[in-house]
Amino acid sequence: MTIEEKLAQDAFKNDEASHITLDQSVCKDCRERFCIYSCPAHLYSLNEETDQMQVEFAGCLECGTCMIACIYGSITWNYPRGGFGVQYRYG
Amino acid sequence: MEKIDVVIVGGGLAGLSCAYALAGEDLTVLVLERGDFSGSKNVTGGRIYLGPIRNLMPDLWEEVPFERHVAKEALTLMAEGSSTTFQLSSQKMNQRPYPSYTILRSRFDRWFADKVMGKGVYIVPEKRADDLMLEDGKVVGVKTGEEEIGAEVVVAADGVLSFLAEKAGLRKPFEPQHLAVGFKEVIQLPREKIEDRFGLMGEEGMAHLFVGSLTKGMMGGGFLYTNLESISLGMVIGIDAINAINKREPREEVYRLLDEFKESPEVKKLIQGGTLVEYSAHVIPEGGIGVIPKLYSDGILLVGDAAGFGLNMLITVRGMEYAIASGVMAAEAIKEAKQKGDFSARGLAHYEDLLRNSFVLKELETYRHALSILKNPKWFNYYPQAVCELYEKLMWIDEKPKVKLSSTAYGELRKNLLTLQGMKDILSLRRI
């Protein structure tokens, strides 16, 4: 089962705007890309065309691991607005 | 400005417990919950221990929608090509009042929220607190969207990432070594299958921990809890351990470890035929007493995960009992502050006294060094492997004449444990 298929089992109510923003000027110089490896939903990737880091906020499980793992401070992370984001039915 | 007495930010266990304990008093209380309902943002492994908290809310624990009471414990040491499992079946744990239960938070918190509402406290769903209102450095309420809610005291029950604690200047920036990430699948299985597979009768349940090769040397482990009609299967790994391993090749995408764990022979047969119904993740505060934030200030108290009340005790990870107890103690302190008419830091200071005299800060103090001991990667790769190899060698019989058991055991022990480093590692365990 792929991670996308796993996330498809979750209930999401996605906002239009992302609750996660990246500072590309920081990402540009990052070699480790801890975000990619630590995100349990596998939402971070490098866009090969633009050579920029990107994050699929729509599948976010709202754990906050990425902003903690990113020791370079690129990630600005807030909870989604009230009533948006993942809605756990089991938890 | 008009003020209510208490605004509780976060309708999880800490916030709800505080609200429950405040209900029926001569206080105006409001709970803000950012999800659709209480529980919709909450995740546990999970298992809750009732022993420490039963007397805090004695009337609550009848007919609670827990899953199963834990009557069986197992710990599996995972190695490459083998594993060793210790299992405890306990009659003591299988007698009422049951000491611990498996739990699914979305269900439990939602039920708890109904109880709180039933006692007359209003919980506003879909409401995120964006900021604190400050006046001369004192907290005087919260901002939510365009709205301002003035309050004598704000209870920050906004979870491990507590942005309110940060805005109040009570906690330091996050450091990866103080936090772990837990991620899990809820796998649906018919009741009878669960009971057959795990050897359980009725509502008996099992808690099974795994440590060793599954985390590739990273601090952490796996867990499996039996629910009534599902299995919670997941892993917890230290965030700095994930960073450390990913400083060089080969890299490890952490989410894949759970797939590998599921494919291991130890787990595969236990979840066979099950259907994944949810995938979740949550951060766990593991920094311990050395890094907990300041717990209160003028007009604000921190409770539960927001206060850093989590603990990796090696044999189990704790947090929910601390959340409930700290919520109730915050309520006690608030009642007293109301009587004195003093919601300043001085008026709320009783909160910390209550915590210090309770299991919450006593346990955190006792396990002060737990995390530093767990930082030794040998617990997660070397020793589980050593135990499994020894056991395998003892049990192995082939065409060669079997040597003395004591020679086999001594040879393995000398190689792995009776070394200077081995002795140091064993001795380090005295500190927990």
Interface residues (C-beta under 8 A of the other chain):
Chain A: M1 I3 K6 L7 Q9 D10 K13 E32 R33 F34 I36 Y37 S38 C39 P40 A41 H42 L61 E62 C63 G64 T65 M67 I68 A69 I71 N78 Y79 P80 R81 G82 G83 G85 V86 Q87 Y88 R89 Y90 G91
Chain B: R34 G35 D36 G39 S40 K41 N42 V43 T44 L104 R105 S106 R107 D109 P125 E126 K127 R128 T144 G145 V160 L161 F163 F174 E175 P176 L179 V181 F183 E185 V186 S230 I239 I242 N243 N246 K247 R251 E252 E253 V254 Y255 D259 L276 V277 E278 Y279 S280 A281 H282 V283
